[in-house]
């Protein structure tokens, strides 16, 4: 069974899956089908290279900063205290309603 050749429209449509390495499993398209087209089409090759570079830049430049451990502990402590306080408030309101 021979694989069909991909068109520029196919490459453009499936570019994200190809760059993410998911073309074969998600689209039932082989890596070789992409490579065969990219070897003969400079425009699609440039689009793939640009997309890969953009993805790389986004992962390094747009990566979230990591909060210091002390900040995380302070936030968790405040959330815990707020949930404990609101639970006490809810329980006291429930008891008040039940008493009436």
Secondary structure, DSSP 8 states (H G I E B T S, - for coil): -------HHHHHHHHHHHHTT-HHHHHS--HHHHHHHHHH-HHHHHHHHHHHHHHHHHHHHS------HHHHHHHHHHHHHHHHHHHHHHHHHHHHHHH-
